[in-house]
Amino acid sequence: MKAIIYKSPNEVVCEQIDKPVLNDNEVLIKVSHAGICGSDLNIYLGVHPRAKAPLVMGHEFSGYIVDGDDQLPTGTKVCVRPLISCGQCSPCQSGNSHVCQTLKLYGIDTAGGMAEYVKVDRRKVHVLPDDMPMDLGAFVEPLAVGIHAVSRTPFKIGDSVVVFGAGTIGLCVASVLQHAGAKQVIVIETNDFRINLAKELGFTVINPKQEDVLKTVLNLTHNVGADIVYDCAAHPQVALQLTDLVKVQGTIEIVGSYKKPTEFKLLDIEFKELNIIGTRVYQARDFDTAIALINKGFPYKKLLTILPPEQAKAGFANALVGENVIKTLFKFSD
């Protein structure tokens, strides 16, 4: 079968490998679309701490059931919640397997969905509606990240919110907030392509290269500050602004993953009585919510760039630069 494989830093290839052989409690999926995530770019660069070459990447994918499940007929449209939890640690035992102490993922710790076929634990499968386009089926996973992030915060209808970063996760978070009834969703971004797309999607956008972020946010919120600030950028310069933009007793959520310890204004947390929240991946219900939200009609297709797997090298190189693409998907079948 055809597969996109990480070979070494800055080297991915599309080549033929053997089709997976099922074990007990696994299903075989014929992959339709598979997306590039930020963690895939870390693998591509050779800096991911767990991924080892050679590796079939991809944990964002949709496809069709082929074999291995008596409950799901062949051809059933599905996506996959790609978490591999131990089931034994305290978080797993308390219903929080998404923060398992040894959490692993398909496409990072074992073969993933950037291939014509992939095998997964049948318990990780989510059925897609018959009328859902399969490219959007592959977008359920990143949207579930945004849904889980918003669900972790005390968001209320009518809140004014700030989202740093208009990449995939930032726009997912912003779309969830918009759908949930935010008074205004203020997106902070410097990339012109992403700025124009965020505006097209109906968000208020601030470009730090052209505007004073603090002054503009205070003006938009009548000098109160944002009710919640979502950091989807994970940049040291962003970290220094978070406590300035949020209101007294407001909430900051760290959504993006900082690679190094970062300076943060701890005194502001005390003086403004702020709440700081973290979020990690998603739970099963977030996938179900994401599927329902996609069916509400938000134009997520505007975020997608579709390529054949034979263009894997160009797809990864372009995604790494990120100048004119939000989410790259490889199409393996209809």
C-alpha positions as CSV (number, residue, x, y, z in Angstrom):
1,M,0.0,0.0,0.0
2,K,1.0,3.6,-0.5
3,A,2.2,5.5,2.6
4,I,3.9,8.7,3.7
5,I,6.9,7.8,5.8
6,Y,9.2,9.9,8.0
7,K,12.7,8.7,7.1
8,S,15.0,11.3,8.8
9,P,15.0,15.0,9.7
10,N,13.6,17.0,6.8
11,E,12.9,13.8,4.8
12,V,9.5,12.3,4.1
13,V,8.7,10.0,1.2
14,C,5.7,8.4,-0.4
15,E,6.4,4.7,-1.0
16,Q,4.9,1.2,-1.0
17,I,4.7,-0.8,2.3
18,D,2.8,-3.8,3.5
19,K,-0.8,-3.5,4.5
20,P,-1.4,-3.8,8.3
21,V,-2.3,-7.1,9.8
22,L,-5.1,-6.9,12.4
23,N,-4.8,-8.0,16.0
24,D,-7.7,-8.6,18.4
25,N,-9.9,-5.6,19.0
26,E,-8.6,-3.7,16.0
27,V,-10.3,-2.5,12.8
28,L,-8.9,-1.9,9.4
29,I,-9.7,1.5,7.9
30,K,-9.2,2.5,4.3
31,V,-8.0,6.1,4.6
32,S,-9.6,8.9,2.7
33,H,-7.9,12.0,4.0
34,A,-5.0,12.6,6.5
35,G,-3.8,16.0,7.8
36,I,-0.5,17.5,8.8
37,C,-0.5,18.6,12.5
38,G,2.1,20.8,14.3
39,S,3.4,17.6,16.0
40,D,3.9,16.1,12.5
41,L,6.1,19.1,11.6
42,N,8.1,18.4,14.8
43,I,8.6,14.9,13.6
44,Y,9.5,16.1,10.1
45,L,12.2,18.4,11.7
46,G,13.5,15.5,13.8
47,V,12.8,17.2,17.1
48,H,9.9,15.2,18.4
49,P,11.0,13.4,21.6
50,R,9.2,10.1,20.9
51,A,8.8,9.6,17.2
52,K,11.3,7.3,15.6
53,A,12.1,6.7,11.9
54,P,10.9,5.0,9.8
55,L,7.3,6.0,10.8
56,V,4.0,6.3,9.0
57,M,2.8,9.7,10.4
58,G,-0.7,11.1,10.7
59,H,-3.1,11.2,13.6
60,E,-5.8,13.4,11.9
61,F,-7.6,11.2,9.4
62,S,-10.9,9.9,8.0
63,G,-11.8,6.7,6.2
64,Y,-14.0,3.7,5.7
65,I,-14.3,0.6,7.8
66,V,-12.9,-2.4,5.8
67,D,-12.5,-5.2,8.3
68,G,-12.7,-6.2,11.9
69,D,-15.9,-4.9,13.4
70,D,-19.2,-6.8,13.6
71,Q,-21.1,-3.6,14.7
72,L,-20.0,-1.4,11.8
73,P,-20.7,-2.5,8.2
74,T,-18.0,-2.3,5.6
75,G,-17.9,1.1,4.1
76,T,-19.0,3.0,7.3
77,K,-17.5,6.5,7.3
78,V,-15.3,7.1,10.4
79,C,-12.7,9.3,11.9
80,V,-10.4,8.2,14.8
81,R,-9.6,9.5,18.2
82,P,-5.9,8.7,18.0
83,L,-5.0,8.5,21.7
84,I,-3.3,5.4,23.2
85,S,-3.7,5.3,27.0
86,C,-2.4,2.8,29.4
87,G,-5.7,2.3,31.3
88,Q,-3.9,1.8,34.6
89,C,-2.5,5.1,35.8
90,S,-4.4,7.4,38.1
91,P,-5.6,9.8,35.4
92,C,-6.9,6.8,33.3
93,Q,-8.6,5.2,36.3
94,S,-10.3,8.5,37.2
95,G,-11.8,9.0,33.7
96,N,-9.1,11.3,32.3
97,S,-7.3,8.9,30.0
98,H,-6.6,11.9,27.6
99,V,-4.0,13.0,30.1
100,C,-2.6,9.5,30.7
101,Q,0.8,9.5,32.4
102,T,2.2,7.6,29.4
103,L,0.0,9.0,26.7
104,K,0.8,7.9,23.1
105,L,-0.7,8.6,19.7
106,Y,-1.2,6.8,16.4
107,G,1.2,8.5,13.9
108,I,3.7,9.3,16.6
109,D,4.3,6.2,18.7
110,T,3.0,3.7,16.2
111,A,1.9,3.7,12.6
112,G,-0.6,6.4,11.7
113,G,-3.1,7.4,9.0
114,M,-0.9,8.8,6.2
115,A,-1.4,5.6,4.3
116,E,-4.0,3.8,2.2
117,Y,-4.8,1.6,5.2
118,V,-4.4,1.9,8.9
119,K,-5.3,-0.4,11.8
120,V,-6.6,1.1,15.1
121,D,-8.3,0.1,18.3
122,R,-12.0,-0.2,17.5
123,R,-12.8,1.8,20.7
124,K,-11.2,4.8,19.1
125,V,-13.5,4.9,16.1
126,H,-16.2,7.7,15.7
127,V,-18.9,7.2,13.0
128,L,-19.3,10.2,10.7
129,P,-22.7,11.2,9.2
130,D,-23.4,9.7,5.7
131,D,-23.5,13.2,4.2
132,M,-20.3,14.5,5.7
133,P,-17.5,15.2,3.2
134,M,-14.5,13.1,4.0
135,D,-12.0,16.0,4.0
136,L,-14.1,17.5,6.8
137,G,-14.1,14.1,8.5
138,A,-10.3,14.4,8.8
139,F,-10.8,17.9,10.3
140,V,-12.8,16.5,13.3
141,E,-9.6,15.8,15.3
142,P,-8.2,19.4,15.3
143,L,-11.7,20.8,15.8
144,A,-12.0,18.6,18.9
145,V,-8.9,20.2,20.3
146,G,-10.6,23.6,20.0
147,I,-13.8,22.3,21.5
148,H,-12.0,20.8,24.5
149,A,-10.0,24.0,25.0
150,V,-13.2,26.1,25.2
151,S,-14.9,23.6,27.4
152,R,-12.1,23.9,29.9
153,T,-12.8,27.6,30.4
154,P,-15.7,29.4,32.2
155,F,-16.9,30.9,28.9
156,K,-20.4,32.4,28.9
157,I,-22.6,33.7,26.1
158,G,-21.8,37.4,25.6
159,D,-18.1,37.2,26.7
160,S,-15.4,39.1,24.9
161,V,-12.5,36.8,24.1
162,V,-9.0,37.1,22.6
163,V,-7.4,34.3,20.6
164,F,-3.7,34.5,19.9
165,G,-2.8,32.9,16.6
166,A,-4.9,32.2,13.5
167,G,-3.4,28.8,12.7
168,T,-5.5,25.7,12.7
169,I,-6.1,25.5,16.4
170,G,-6.5,29.2,16.9
171,L,-9.2,29.3,14.2
172,C,-10.8,26.2,15.6
173,V,-11.0,27.8,19.0
174,A,-12.3,31.1,17.5
175,S,-15.0,29.2,15.5
176,V,-16.2,27.4,18.6
177,L,-16.4,30.6,20.6
178,Q,-18.3,32.4,17.7
179,H,-20.7,29.5,17.5
180,A,-21.2,29.5,21.3
181,G,-22.3,33.1,21.4
182,A,-19.2,35.2,22.1
183,K,-19.9,39.0,22.0
184,Q,-16.7,39.5,20.0
185,V,-13.9,37.1,19.1
186,I,-10.7,39.1,18.8
187,V,-7.9,37.2,16.9
188,I,-4.3,38.4,17.1
189,E,-2.1,37.5,14.1
190,T,0.8,38.8,12.0
191,N,0.6,36.6,8.9
192,D,-1.3,38.4,6.1
193,F,-2.8,35.2,4.6
194,R,-4.2,34.2,8.0
195,I,-5.3,37.8,8.8
196,N,-7.4,37.9,5.6
197,L,-8.9,34.5,6.3
198,A,-9.8,35.3,9.9
199,K,-11.5,38.5,8.7
200,E,-13.3,36.5,6.0
201,L,-14.6,34.1,8.7
202,G,-16.1,37.0,10.7
203,F,-13.5,37.6,13.4
204,T,-12.1,40.9,14.6
205,V,-8.4,40.9,13.8
206,I,-5.5,42.8,15.3
207,N,-2.1,42.9,13.6
208,P,0.6,43.6,16.2
209,K,2.8,45.0,13.4
210,Q,0.3,47.7,12.7
211,E,-1.6,48.3,16.0
212,D,-1.0,48.5,19.7
213,V,-2.6,45.2,20.9
214,L,-3.2,46.3,24.5
215,K,-4.7,49.7,23.5
216,T,-6.9,48.1,20.8
217,V,-8.2,45.3,23.1
218,L,-9.0,47.8,25.9
219,N,-10.8,50.0,23.4
220,L,-12.9,47.1,22.1
221,T,-13.7,46.0,25.7
222,H,-14.5,49.5,27.1
223,N,-11.3,49.5,29.1
224,V,-12.2,46.3,30.9
225,G,-10.1,43.7,29.1
226,A,-11.1,40.3,27.7
227,D,-13.1,37.9,29.8
228,I,-10.9,35.0,28.5
229,V,-7.6,35.0,26.6
230,Y,-6.7,31.8,24.7
231,D,-3.0,31.5,23.8
232,C,-2.8,29.3,20.7
233,A,0.5,30.8,19.6
234,A,2.8,29.6,22.3
235,H,5.4,32.4,21.7
236,P,7.5,34.0,24.5
237,Q,6.4,37.5,23.3
238,V,2.7,36.4,23.6
239,A,3.2,35.1,27.1
240,L,4.3,38.5,28.2
241,Q,1.1,40.1,27.0
242,L,-1.5,37.6,28.3
243,T,-2.0,39.1,31.8
244,D,-2.2,42.6,30.4
245,L,-5.1,41.8,28.1
246,V,-7.4,39.9,30.4
247,K,-9.8,41.6,32.9
248,V,-9.5,41.4,36.7
249,Q,-10.5,37.9,37.8
250,G,-10.5,36.8,34.1
251,T,-9.1,33.6,32.7
252,I,-6.0,32.8,30.6
253,E,-5.8,29.4,28.9
254,I,-2.6,28.0,27.5
255,V,-3.6,26.0,24.4
256,G,-0.4,26.0,22.4
257,S,2.6,24.0,23.5
258,Y,5.6,26.0,24.7
259,K,8.9,24.3,23.9
260,K,11.0,26.0,26.6
261,P,10.4,27.6,30.0
262,T,9.0,31.1,29.3
263,E,8.9,34.4,31.2
264,F,5.4,35.1,32.6
265,K,4.1,38.0,34.7
266,L,3.3,36.0,37.9
267,L,2.7,39.1,39.9
268,D,-0.3,40.0,37.7
269,I,-1.9,36.7,38.5
270,E,-1.8,37.7,42.2
271,F,-2.8,41.3,41.8
272,K,-5.6,40.7,39.2
273,E,-6.8,37.4,40.8
274,L,-6.4,35.7,37.5
275,N,-7.2,32.0,36.6
276,I,-4.7,30.1,34.5
277,I,-5.9,26.9,32.8
278,G,-4.2,24.3,30.7
279,T,-5.7,22.0,28.1
280,R,-4.5,18.9,26.4
281,V,-6.0,17.1,23.4
282,Y,-9.6,16.0,23.9
283,Q,-12.1,13.5,25.3
284,A,-14.5,11.3,23.4
285,R,-17.4,13.7,23.8
286,D,-15.3,16.4,22.1
287,F,-15.2,14.3,18.9
288,D,-19.0,13.9,19.0
289,T,-19.4,17.7,19.5
290,A,-16.9,18.4,16.7
291,I,-18.9,16.2,14.3
292,A,-22.1,18.0,15.2
293,L,-20.5,21.5,14.9
294,I,-19.2,20.7,11.4
295,N,-22.7,19.9,10.4
296,K,-23.8,23.4,11.5
297,G,-22.2,24.8,8.4
298,F,-19.2,26.9,9.6
299,P,-17.0,27.1,6.4
300,Y,-14.1,25.0,7.6
301,K,-13.4,24.0,4.0
302,K,-11.8,27.4,3.7
303,L,-9.0,26.2,6.0
304,L,-8.2,23.1,3.9
305,T,-5.5,22.5,1.2
306,I,-5.8,19.1,-0.4
307,L,-2.8,17.3,-2.0
308,P,-2.1,13.9,-3.3
309,P,0.3,11.8,-1.1
310,E,2.9,11.9,-3.9
311,Q,3.4,15.6,-3.0
312,A,4.3,14.8,0.6
313,K,7.7,16.6,0.4
314,A,6.2,19.8,-0.9
315,G,3.2,19.6,1.4
316,F,5.4,19.3,4.5
317,A,7.8,22.0,3.3
318,N,5.0,24.4,2.6
319,A,3.2,23.6,5.9
320,L,6.4,24.3,7.8
321,V,6.7,27.8,6.3
322,G,2.9,28.4,6.8
323,E,2.7,31.4,4.6
324,N,-0.3,30.5,2.6
325,V,-1.8,27.4,4.1
326,I,-3.7,26.5,7.3
327,K,-4.4,22.8,7.2
328,T,-2.8,20.5,4.6
329,L,-4.6,17.2,3.9
330,F,-3.4,14.3,1.8
331,K,-6.1,12.5,-0.2
332,F,-5.6,8.8,-0.3
333,S,-9.1,7.9,-1.6
334,D,-12.5,9.4,-2.3
